Amino acid sequence: MAMASYKRDAALDRLWRWFGQSWMFIAFFIGFFLFWEYSIVLFKIPLYILTPPSLIVTKGWADIARLVQYTYVTGLETLLGYVVAVIVALPIGLAIAFSSILRRTIYPFLVCIEMVPKIAFAPLFISWLGFGLLPKVIIVFMVCFFPIVLNAILAFNSLSEELTRFSLSTGAGVWRTFLKIRLPAAMPQCFVGFKYAGLNATVGAAIAEFIGSDQGLGFYIQITTGNMRPELAFAGIFFLTAIGLVLFGTITLAERLIIPWHISVRRTRA
Amino acid sequence: MTDLIELRGVSKIYGAGDAAVHAFGPVDLAIGEGRFISFLGPSGCGKSTLMLMIAGLLEPSAGSIRVNGTDVKGPRTDIGIMFQDSTLVPWRTVRGNVELQLEMRGIPVADLRERVTALLKSVHLEDFADRLPFELSGGMQQRAAFCQAMIHEPKIVLLDEPLGKLDAMTREHIRADLQRLWMRSRPTVVFVTHSIEEAVQLSTEVAVITPRPGKIETIIPVELPFPRDLTVKNSPEFIRHVQDIQEIFHGYGVL
């Protein structure tokens, strides 16, 4: 009994502390939406240009079934493209980091391709592969692949001189050195790539859908804007943002679990 | 007395042609088993280069090095090594870092738990075994790194300015621990430093190294009793050794 109340007090205490740190941000957030809501009345902005948040919520709620279904479609494209990018880019980055031949061939090629705006390929992929899931996944993959690969190369190439020498002096083989030292040492820089790619992923999915699709949030935003329904377009943008937040949140959580010792994670924990 | 480490005409040149930097040598040197020799010199004199060549981590441009009866051809694994920046990995605890040395060598850790505990205790880290390196002070980190370099009980220990980044008081304290541990198992130690007092306090021999190109100017035997505590450090013999070395460096314009 006493234990339970102690637990509840501790939880309340934590909530209170969180509020103490965050109330300014919450207040600003609420203020922002209030300003949005009432500036429309105040400055007499026509409804077909900008809609108040209250209308976005009510009209969006009326169309919630379609929004949820399209969130699933776009979410799936984003997730597939991202996961495939991680699975493909990491080993390629690793191979380039350890092979001087690949570093002189594939690496400069990748850097050149990185200069090309990947989105420019989107219409081509749509025309090659049609309106389905695959071209969207490929476009998400392309915008996620490069940040992961380039950061992985950097990560696996920057072991400190001391740790390299230490590894050599133990006589450990390549594989053991990799597992026990190189791989964990490379994780923080790899996560820089994972996070950057995570930010790109929803952008890629939305633009791919703008160019050619018959479902998904990008399609929804385009159609509703064309039909002079900006409140629904805003609702679509909200759900698109939610996908991005969930993806980024998951990556950040994984980072905290995998490299809790790293300074970037330690700082946010304190 | 057998010589455990032998250097013959060893020199190191970085680069080639007109841009070549003559970093070190030629040097001849013999280090006996169980000795504690310091390479003492100003920064940039090549003393670390020399240590890395003994470890087989750097190839000499000329000459030959023999350690324990075999030519040094590649990285030697029968040594313990420690640098100014510690080789502690941030994702492992103090104990985990010490055990890393064993794991890397394929030595089963389970059999040696006691040894790790005892070694940590000997440098006053028993209460910090489960802490991560970032939770320790600089001095504690170097103590942990010392355990990591010693846990496989190497006959040869190479220390490259291990106390270089620490404050004066911490240095003094760790020096005393270092000396106590050396006296206990008497490994052969090569200790790189730029502190004259540190070299005289710890060493059986001090190799005085002059600036670039680095050369061993002289080897001074320090025949003072161990352990060299405050009484010894305040003795006229100790102070004379320090003054002699100061004069050598003064002559070269580095002091």
Boltz contact constraints between the chains, C-beta under 6 A:
constraints:
  - contact:
      token1: [A, 162]
      token2: [B, 83]
      max_distance: 6.0
  - contact:
      token1: [A, 162]
      token2: [B, 85]
      max_distance: 6.0
  - contact:
      token1: [A, 162]
      token2: [B, 87]
      max_distance: 6.0
  - contact:
      token1: [A, 163]
      token2: [B, 87]
      max_distance: 6.0
  - contact:
      token1: [A, 165]
      token2: [B, 57]
      max_distance: 6.0
  - contact:
      token1: [A, 166]
      token2: [B, 87]
      max_distance: 6.0
  - contact:
      token1: [A, 168]
      token2: [B, 75]
      max_distance: 6.0
  - contact:
      token1: [A, 169]
      token2: [B, 75]
      max_distance: 6.0
  - contact:
      token1: [A, 169]
      token2: [B, 81]
      max_distance: 6.0
  - contact:
      token1: [A, 170]
      token2: [B, 104]
      max_distance: 6.0
  - contact:
      token1: [A, 170]
      token2: [B, 105]
      max_distance: 6.0
  - contact:
      token1: [A, 171]
      token2: [B, 77]
      max_distance: 6.0
  - contact:
      token1: [A, 172]
      token2: [B, 104]
      max_distance: 6.0
  - contact:
      token1: [A, 184]
      token2: [B, 91]
      max_distance: 6.0
  - contact:
      token1: [A, 261]
      token2: [B, 90]
      max_distance: 6.0
  - contact:
      token1: [A, 261]
      token2: [B, 91]
      max_distance: 6.0
  - contact:
      token1: [A, 261]
      token2: [B, 132]
      max_distance: 6.0
